[in-house]
Amino acid sequence: MSVVVRFAPSPTGFLHIGGGRTALFNWLFARHHGGTFRLRIEDTDRARSTEAAIDAIFDGLKWLGLDWDDEVVFQFARMARHAEVARAMLANGQAYRCYCTPEELEAKRAEAKAAGKVWRYDGIWRDRDPKDAPAGVQPVIRFKAPREGSTTIDDLVQGEVTVANQELDDLVILRADGTPTYNFSVVVDDHDMGITHVIRGDDHLTNAFRQTQLYLAAGFALPEFAHIPLIHGPDGAKLSKRHGALGVDAYRDMGYLPEAMRNYLLRLGWSHGDDEVISTEQAIEWFGLDHVGRSPSRFDFDKLAHLNGVYIRQADNARLVEMVIPRLAALAGGHLPAATPDRLLALMAPLKERAKTLQDLAQAALFLAEHRPLQPDAGAAKLLQEAGADLVGAIHDALNPVTDWTAPATEAAIRALVEAKGLKLGKVAQPLRAALTGRTVSPPIFDVLAALGRDESLGRLQDAAK
């Protein structure tokens, strides 16, 4: 059997980070088995579904590197097919028309609540003759659910789970206006798409019982179910807005790499021994539902930042430059000196050693993109004041004759100055750093000199001496 899985988000907002993990698990399962990963947009809630949300889902999946197979399926466009199956079930006696008005149902609901009971539809129209139908009431179509026995799901994550059939009432499958309900649409779509495994959050576990009954009644082959525990915040509560960013796009904007996000989301609920840093190739090779835990995972921003730092240090420098330049432009007010990309590439190796996000990299590299004269921060201004204009001028004069503008050549010139003045290297290197970067912390200062180039470096020293 060829594996076919799907990710089926509702386009009512951004791509939630929990949805991103669900998509990742489906994608890895398909790629591991050489199967098919499909995308379905469940847009039947027309009031809340938006094109912007659909675009956000596509964008988020593409950023995460989760490519889907075949064309995207839009659930709303399949309503005629859903209605066709509902009418077939009606004709086969597996469904019936219910003529209860909304007012009648609300009264029954209120009565049950007053008595402290859980309300379930009582099946009043289950066996009644449609000739008794009140005039002017457009009926819904309800599924004739089994009343005896139980329904069992042999879940690939949760294990065997059973519910008594008396706990499940007769589900509406087609509303009075002819539109299908969620649980029914899902069953028809999964069958028609040939879905073999339904991998989703465990908040859908209760839906799986109703869907199982519908599969069997319609004569459809049952897929295998795998319900993954939800992601919780650091405090153990269900992940919500108060825990921080929720949309995949927000993590991209904060400067996380897609490969780091894939790795981190993979480890939220799945494990492979003690391995923490797992490449996408390894994840595809190793992934299986047998290693998905049953307990909720906790989202930890510190762990994500640490892991992202690992991936930044492993990343190609030229690729990092390409991703950091737009962030630098935003920090610098939009206009960058033409030499900025080359300067950034020259210093990327030392810059990325301390960075945990692309935003960290941009902040650390901002001095490369700033226009003269630099505005030193408080620490750098203090260093320059303590050093005095004479020493800064002497540093400029020591470097001015250097024509081979490399880190070794500029270092030799500065060391000669240090020796001539009887100073420690730090007494010269610190004001040199402050003059060149406007900060007290930077990559190795002679690498900075080489990256900035002769004219820019000497110009910044002249500015500082004034």
C-alpha positions in Angstrom: 0.0 0.0 0.0 1.3 3.4 -1.0 1.2 5.9 1.8 -1.0 9.0 1.2 -1.3 11.7 3.9 -2.7 15.2 4.0 -2.5 18.5 5.9 -5.9 20.1 6.0 -5.9 23.6 7.6 -8.8 26.0 7.8 -7.9 29.4 6.2 -9.2 31.5 9.0 -5.9 33.1 10.1 -2.2 32.5 10.0 -0.5 29.1 9.9 -0.3 28.3 13.6 3.0 26.8 14.8 1.0 23.7 15.9 -0.3 23.3 12.4 3.2 23.7 11.1 4.3 20.7 13.3 1.3 18.7 12.1 2.2 19.4 8.5 5.9 18.5 9.2 4.9 15.1 10.7 2.7 14.3 7.7 5.4 15.4 5.3 8.1 13.4 7.0 5.9 10.3 7.2 5.2 10.6 3.4 8.8 11.2 2.5 10.0 8.3 4.8 7.7 5.9 3.0 8.1 7.2 -0.5 4.5 8.2 -0.4 2.4 11.3 -1.2 1.8 14.4 0.9 -1.3 16.4 -0.1 -2.7 19.7 0.9 -6.4 20.4 1.4 -7.8 23.8 2.3 -10.9 23.3 4.4 -12.7 26.6 3.4 -16.3 25.7 4.0 -16.6 28.3 6.7 -17.2 31.1 4.1 -17.6 33.8 6.7 -14.2 33.3 8.2 -12.1 31.9 5.3 -10.0 34.5 3.5 -7.6 34.6 0.6 -5.0 36.3 2.8 -5.1 33.3 5.2 -4.8 30.9 2.2 -1.8 32.8 1.0 -0.3 32.7 4.6 -0.7 28.9 4.7 1.0 28.5 1.3 3.8 30.9 2.3 4.3 29.3 5.7 4.6 25.8 4.3 7.0 27.0 1.5 9.2 28.8 4.1 9.3 25.6 6.2 10.4 23.7 3.1 7.3 21.4 3.1 6.5 20.9 -0.5 3.2 19.2 -1.2 2.3 16.8 -4.0 -0.5 17.1 -6.6 -2.9 20.0 -6.8 -4.3 21.7 -3.7 -7.8 20.5 -2.9 -10.3 23.2 -1.8 -13.1 21.7 0.2 -15.7 24.3 -0.6 -15.4 23.4 -4.3 -16.4 19.8 -3.5 -19.8 20.6 -1.9 -21.7 18.9 -4.7 -19.8 15.7 -4.1 -20.5 15.9 -0.4 -24.2 16.3 -1.0 -24.2 13.4 -3.5 -22.8 11.0 -0.8 -25.3 12.3 1.8 -28.2 11.7 -0.6 -26.9 8.2 -1.3 -26.8 7.5 2.4 -30.3 8.8 2.7 -31.4 6.5 -0.1 -29.7 3.5 1.6 -31.4 4.1 4.9 -28.2 5.2 6.6 -29.4 8.8 7.0 -32.8 10.5 7.5 -34.4 13.9 7.2 -34.9 15.8 10.5 -37.5 18.5 10.6 -36.7 19.9 14.0 -36.7 23.7 14.0 -33.8 25.6 15.5 -36.2 26.8 18.2 -37.2 23.3 19.1 -33.6 22.2 19.4 -32.7 25.2 21.5 -35.6 24.4 23.9 -34.4 20.8 24.3 -30.9 22.0 24.9 -32.0 24.5 27.6 -34.2 21.8 29.2 -31.2 19.4 29.5 -29.0 22.2 30.9 -31.6 23.0 33.5 -31.7 19.4 34.6 -27.9 19.3 34.7 -27.7 16.8 31.9 -25.5 16.7 28.7 -27.8 17.3 25.7 -27.8 14.9 22.8 -30.2 14.9 19.9 -32.9 12.4 20.8 -33.5 11.1 17.3 -37.1 12.1 17.2 -37.3 12.1 13.4 -35.1 8.9 13.1 -38.0 6.6 12.4 -40.9 9.0 11.8 -42.7 9.2 8.5 -41.7 12.3 6.5 -45.5 12.8 5.9 -45.6 14.1 9.5 -43.3 16.9 8.6 -44.5 20.4 9.5 -45.1 22.7 6.6 -42.5 25.2 5.6 -39.6 23.6 7.5 -36.5 22.8 5.4 -35.0 19.6 6.8 -31.4 18.7 7.6 -30.1 15.3 6.8 -28.8 13.4 9.9 -26.6 10.3 10.0 -28.4 7.3 11.5 -25.7 6.4 14.0 -25.5 3.0 15.6 -27.1 3.0 19.1 -25.8 -0.3 20.4 -22.2 -1.4 21.2 -19.1 0.8 20.9 -16.7 2.3 18.4 -13.0 1.6 18.7 -10.0 3.3 17.2 -6.7 1.6 17.1 -4.7 4.8 17.1 -1.0 4.7 16.1 -0.1 7.1 18.8 -2.8 6.9 21.5 -3.3 3.2 21.3 -6.7 1.5 21.4 -9.5 4.0 22.4 -13.2 3.1 22.7 -16.4 5.1 23.1 -19.9 3.7 23.8 -22.1 4.4 20.8 -24.8 5.7 23.1 -22.5 8.7 23.7 -22.7 9.7 20.1 -26.0 11.2 18.7 -27.2 11.4 15.1 -24.9 13.8 13.5 -26.1 16.4 11.0 -24.3 15.6 7.7 -26.1 18.1 5.4 -27.6 21.4 6.7 -31.0 22.7 5.7 -29.3 25.0 3.1 -27.6 22.0 1.5 -24.1 22.7 2.9 -22.2 19.8 4.4 -20.9 19.7 8.0 -17.2 19.4 8.9 -17.0 15.8 10.0 -18.9 14.6 6.9 -16.9 16.7 4.4 -13.6 15.4 6.0 -14.7 11.7 5.5 -15.8 12.2 1.9 -12.6 14.2 1.0 -10.2 11.8 2.7 -11.9 8.9 0.9 -11.8 10.5 -2.5 -8.2 11.7 -2.0 -7.1 8.1 -1.2 -5.8 9.1 2.3 -4.3 6.1 4.0 -3.2 7.8 7.3 -4.8 10.7 9.1 -2.1 12.3 11.2 -3.4 15.3 13.2 -3.7 16.9 16.7 -5.3 14.9 19.5 -8.0 17.6 19.8 -9.6 15.8 16.8 -9.7 12.4 18.6 -13.4 12.8 19.5 -14.1 13.6 15.8 -12.5 10.3 14.8 -15.2 8.2 16.4 -18.0 9.9 14.4 -15.8 9.8 11.3 -15.2 6.1 11.8 -18.9 5.4 11.9 -19.4 7.5 8.7 -16.6 5.7 6.9 -18.2 2.3 7.7 -21.7 3.4 6.9 -20.7 4.8 3.5 -18.7 1.7 2.6 -15.4 3.5 2.6 -12.1 2.0 3.6 -10.9 3.2 7.0 -7.6 5.1 7.1 -5.3 4.6 10.0 -5.5 7.3 12.6 -2.6 9.0 14.5 -3.5 11.7 17.0 -0.6 13.8 18.2 -0.6 15.5 21.6 -0.9 19.3 21.4 1.9 21.8 22.0 1.8 23.6 25.4 3.5 26.8 26.6 6.4 26.8 29.0 3.9 26.9 31.9 2.1 23.7 30.8 -1.0 25.5 29.6 -2.2 25.1 26.0 -0.1 27.3 23.7 -1.9 30.6 23.3 -1.1 34.2 22.3 0.1 35.1 25.8 3.0 32.7 25.3 4.4 34.7 22.4 4.4 34.3 18.7 2.0 31.7 17.3 2.2 32.0 13.5 5.0 30.5 11.4 5.5 33.9 9.8 6.3 35.4 13.1 9.1 33.0 13.7 10.5 33.8 10.3 10.3 37.5 11.1 12.1 37.0 14.4 15.0 35.6 12.4 14.8 31.8 12.8 16.0 29.6 10.0 13.5 27.1 8.4 15.8 24.2 9.0 16.1 25.0 12.7 12.3 25.3 12.9 11.9 21.9 11.3 14.4 20.4 13.7 12.8 22.1 16.7 9.2 21.2 15.7 10.3 17.6 15.0 11.6 17.3 18.6 8.3 18.6 20.0 6.7 15.2 20.6 9.1 13.0 18.7 12.5 11.6 19.7 15.4 9.6 18.3 17.5 8.5 21.3 19.4 11.5 22.7 19.8 13.2 19.3 18.9 16.9 19.4 20.4 18.3 16.2 18.8 16.3 13.4 19.2 17.2 9.8 16.2 17.0 7.5 17.8 14.1 5.7 18.2 12.2 9.0 14.6 13.1 9.9 13.2 11.6 6.7 15.3 8.5 7.3 14.4 8.0 10.9 10.8 9.3 11.2 8.1 7.0 12.4 4.9 7.3 14.4 6.1 4.8 16.9 8.4 7.4 18.4 5.7 10.0 18.9 5.0 10.5 22.6 1.5 10.6 24.2 2.2 13.6 26.4 1.9 17.3 25.4 5.2 19.0 24.6 6.3 22.3 26.0 7.5 25.1 23.7 10.7 26.5 25.0 12.0 29.7 23.3 15.5 29.3 24.9 15.9 25.9 23.4 14.7 27.1 20.0 17.1 30.0 20.1 20.0 27.7 21.1 19.2 25.3 18.2 18.9 28.2 15.8 22.3 29.4 16.8 23.7 25.9 16.0 22.2 26.1 12.5 23.4 29.7 11.9 26.9 28.6 12.7 26.5 25.7 10.2 24.9 27.8 7.5 26.7 29.0 4.3 28.0 32.5 4.8 26.8 33.8 1.4 23.2 32.5 2.2 23.3 34.3 5.5 24.4 37.5 3.8 21.4 37.3 1.5 19.0 36.8 4.4 20.6 39.5 6.7 20.8 42.3 4.1 17.1 43.1 4.1 17.2 43.2 7.9 20.2 45.5 7.9 18.4 47.8 5.4 15.4 48.0 7.8 17.7 48.8 10.8 19.7 51.4 8.8 16.6 53.3 7.5 16.5 51.7 4.0 19.7 52.9 2.3 22.8 50.8 2.6 26.3 51.7 1.4 27.1 49.8 -1.8 30.0 47.9 -0.1 27.7 46.5 2.7 27.2 43.0 1.2 31.0 42.5 0.7 31.8 43.8 4.1 29.2 41.6 5.7 30.5 38.5 3.8 34.0 39.2 5.0 32.9 39.3 8.6 30.2 36.7 8.6 32.3 33.9 10.0 33.1 35.7 13.3 29.7 37.5 13.5 27.7 34.3 13.3 29.6 32.7 16.2 27.6 34.6 18.8 24.3 35.0 17.0 21.1 33.1 17.9 18.9 34.6 15.2 19.2 36.5 11.9 18.1 39.6 13.8 21.0 39.2 16.2 23.3 39.0 13.1 21.8 42.2 11.7 22.1 44.1 15.0 25.8 42.9 15.4 26.6 43.9 11.8 24.8 47.2 11.8 28.1 49.2 12.1 29.0 47.9 8.6 26.0 49.6 7.1 26.1 52.9 9.0 27.0 56.1 7.3 29.7 58.5 8.6 30.0 60.0 11.0 29.1 57.2 13.4 27.1 57.9 16.5 28.9 55.8 19.2 26.9 54.3 22.0 27.5 55.4 25.6 30.3 52.8 26.2 32.1 53.6 23.0 31.8 57.3 23.5 33.4 56.9 27.0 36.3 54.9 25.6 37.0 57.5 23.0 36.8 60.3 25.5 39.2 58.5 27.9 41.6 57.7 25.0 41.6 61.3 23.8 41.9 62.8 20.3 45.7 62.5 20.4 45.7 58.7 20.7 42.9 58.3 18.1 44.9 60.5 15.8 48.0 58.5 16.4 46.1 55.3 15.5 45.1 56.9 12.3 48.6 58.0 11.5 50.0 54.5 12.3 47.6 52.9 9.8 47.7 55.6 7.1 51.0 54.3 5.5 49.6 50.7 5.2 48.9 49.9 1.6 48.4 46.1 1.9 45.1 46.5 3.8 44.9 43.0 5.4 44.3 41.9 8.9 48.0 40.9 9.4 49.3 44.1 7.9 47.1 46.4 10.0 47.8 44.3 13.1 51.6 44.8 12.6 51.1 48.6 12.3 49.1 48.7 15.5 51.5 46.6 17.4 54.4 48.8 16.3 52.4 51.8 17.7 51.8 50.0 21.0 55.4 49.2 21.3 56.5 52.8 20.5 54.1 54.3 23.1 54.8 51.6 25.7 51.1 50.7 26.0 49.2 47.4 26.3 47.4 46.3 23.1 44.0 46.8 24.8 44.6 50.5 25.4 44.9 51.0 21.6 42.5 48.2 20.4 39.6 49.4 22.5 39.4 53.0 21.2 40.1 51.6 17.7 37.1 49.4 18.0 35.0 52.3 19.4 36.0 54.5 16.5 35.4 51.9 13.8 32.1 50.3 15.1 30.7 52.8 17.6 30.5 50.0 20.1 32.6 48.2 22.7 32.0 44.7 21.3 32.7 43.6 17.8 34.3 40.8 15.8 38.2 40.7 15.9 39.2 44.3 15.3 41.8 43.6 12.6 39.2 41.6 10.7 36.9 44.6 11.0 39.6 46.8 9.5 40.0 44.5 6.6 36.2 44.3 6.0 35.7 48.0 6.1 38.6 48.7 3.8 41.3 51.4 4.0 39.3 54.5 3.0 36.3 53.8 5.3 38.5 52.8 8.2 40.7 55.9 8.0 37.7 58.1 7.5 36.0 56.7 10.6 39.2 57.3 12.6 39.4 60.9 11.4 35.8 61.4 12.4 36.5 60.0 15.9 39.6 62.1 16.4 37.6 65.3 15.8 
